[in-house]
Amino acid sequence: MFLRSEHTYLRALEPTDLDFLYTLENDISTWHVGNTLTPYSKFVLEQYLENAALDIYTVKQLRLVICNHKLDPIGAIDLFDFDPLHRRAGIGIVVSAPHRGQGHASEALNLLLGYCQHTLQLHQVYCSITASNHTSLKLFKNAGFEEVGVRREWLRKSDGNWDDVVEMQRVF
């Protein structure tokens, strides 16, 4: 298998992932970090899945499904804003609630970082994390990312308050 560790496997999106993707994308607890305010329809996600096999150099993004050792889909990890000229990309990750805290995010991130460095030959990757998301901040710090700045009051929360966003970067 292509991107696999002891407990985690990354794979391309499949048409059979529609229901999983529908549940993942419509989890309102994560909407504030993805700038989403409305649910996704299955029709829109079907269209997305039809184009998911396009080359990263064409669409400038890549989504991989995070699977556990049973090969059940439990999350997704994304490359976005892929820039082959400057050899960089952004990274986003989400693991569904029942599977958090089991090491899958760390393994998935390390698998993706190896792919970025050795296959895509990127020079750097970056991410944006809400300051209140201590688990993700720790995840990316443990993977060698460094804080490079803070965007103050960048994201509006559902309660009307604001959240800072920490910008992080890893140079290979």
C-alpha positions in Angstrom: 0.0 0.0 0.0 1.2 3.5 -0.9 1.1 5.7 2.2 0.9 3.4 5.2 2.2 3.3 8.8 1.5 0.9 11.6 -2.1 2.0 12.3 -2.9 4.5 9.6 -3.3 4.4 5.8 -3.8 7.3 3.3 -5.6 6.7 0.1 -7.2 8.6 -2.8 -10.9 9.4 -2.6 -13.3 6.8 -4.1 -16.9 7.2 -5.3 -17.9 5.0 -2.4 -16.7 7.7 0.0 -19.8 9.9 -0.7 -21.6 9.1 2.5 -18.4 9.5 4.6 -17.5 12.8 2.9 -21.1 14.0 3.4 -20.9 13.4 7.1 -17.4 14.8 7.4 -18.1 18.0 5.5 -21.4 18.6 7.3 -20.0 18.4 10.8 -20.9 21.9 12.0 -18.4 21.7 14.8 -15.6 22.1 12.3 -17.2 24.7 10.0 -15.6 27.7 11.7 -12.1 26.6 10.7 -13.1 26.0 7.1 -15.0 29.2 6.4 -18.1 27.2 5.8 -21.6 28.4 6.8 -23.8 26.1 4.8 -24.1 22.4 4.4 -22.9 20.5 1.4 -25.4 18.6 -0.7 -24.6 15.0 -1.9 -24.9 16.3 -5.5 -22.1 18.8 -5.0 -20.0 16.2 -3.3 -20.6 13.7 -6.1 -19.3 16.3 -8.6 -16.3 16.9 -6.3 -15.6 13.1 -6.2 -15.8 13.0 -10.0 -12.9 15.5 -10.3 -11.0 14.2 -7.3 -8.7 12.1 -9.5 -7.4 15.0 -11.4 -3.7 15.7 -11.1 -2.4 17.9 -8.2 -0.5 20.0 -10.8 -3.8 20.7 -12.6 -6.2 21.4 -9.7 -3.5 22.6 -7.2 -5.0 20.5 -4.4 -5.1 16.9 -3.1 -7.4 15.3 -0.6 -6.5 11.9 0.8 -8.8 9.8 3.1 -7.3 8.8 6.4 -8.1 5.1 7.2 -7.5 3.1 10.3 -5.9 -0.4 10.3 -9.2 -1.9 9.3 -9.2 0.4 6.3 -12.3 2.2 7.5 -12.3 5.9 6.6 -11.9 8.1 9.7 -10.8 11.5 8.4 -9.2 13.5 5.6 -5.9 15.3 5.0 -5.5 17.9 2.4 -2.9 19.7 0.4 -4.2 23.1 -0.9 -2.7 26.2 -2.5 -0.2 23.9 -4.2 2.5 26.0 -5.8 5.0 23.9 -7.9 7.0 27.0 -8.8 7.8 28.0 -5.2 7.5 24.3 -4.1 5.0 24.9 -1.2 1.5 23.9 -0.1 -0.9 24.3 2.7 -2.0 21.4 4.8 -5.3 20.7 6.5 -6.5 17.7 8.5 -9.6 16.5 10.2 -10.3 13.2 12.0 -13.9 12.3 12.9 -14.7 12.6 16.6 -14.8 9.0 17.6 -11.3 8.4 16.2 -9.5 11.4 17.7 -6.8 10.9 20.3 -5.6 7.6 18.8 -2.6 8.8 17.0 -4.1 8.7 13.5 -3.6 12.4 12.9 0.0 12.3 13.8 0.7 9.2 11.6 -1.3 10.7 8.7 0.6 14.0 8.9 3.9 12.3 9.0 3.0 10.2 6.0 1.9 13.2 4.1 5.0 15.2 5.0 7.2 12.3 3.6 5.1 12.4 0.4 5.5 16.2 0.2 9.2 16.1 0.7 10.2 13.1 -1.3 7.6 12.7 -4.0 6.4 16.2 -4.7 9.8 17.7 -3.7 8.3 20.6 -1.8 10.5 23.1 -0.1 8.0 24.0 2.6 4.4 23.4 3.9 2.3 25.6 6.1 -1.0 25.5 8.1 -3.3 27.9 9.9 -4.7 26.7 13.3 -7.1 28.5 15.7 -5.2 29.5 18.8 -7.8 27.7 20.9 -7.1 24.3 19.2 -4.3 23.2 21.5 -4.5 19.6 20.2 -3.7 20.7 16.6 -1.1 23.1 17.6 0.7 20.3 19.5 0.2 18.0 16.5 1.9 20.3 14.1 4.7 21.4 16.5 5.5 17.7 17.1 5.8 17.3 13.4 8.4 20.0 13.1 6.3 23.0 12.3 7.2 26.4 13.8 5.0 29.3 14.6 5.6 32.2 12.2 2.9 34.6 13.2 -0.6 35.2 14.7 -3.6 36.7 13.0 -5.5 38.5 15.7 -9.3 38.0 15.9 -9.2 36.3 12.5 -12.2 33.9 12.8 -15.6 34.8 14.1 -17.0 32.0 16.4 -20.6 31.0 16.5 -21.0 32.8 19.9 -20.0 36.1 18.3 -16.5 36.2 19.9 -13.3 36.0 17.9 -10.5 33.4 17.6 -6.9 34.2 16.8 -5.2 32.0 14.1 -1.6 30.8 14.5 0.3 30.5 11.2 2.8 27.6 11.2 5.4 26.5 8.7 7.8 23.7 8.1 10.8 24.1 5.8 12.3 20.8 4.6 
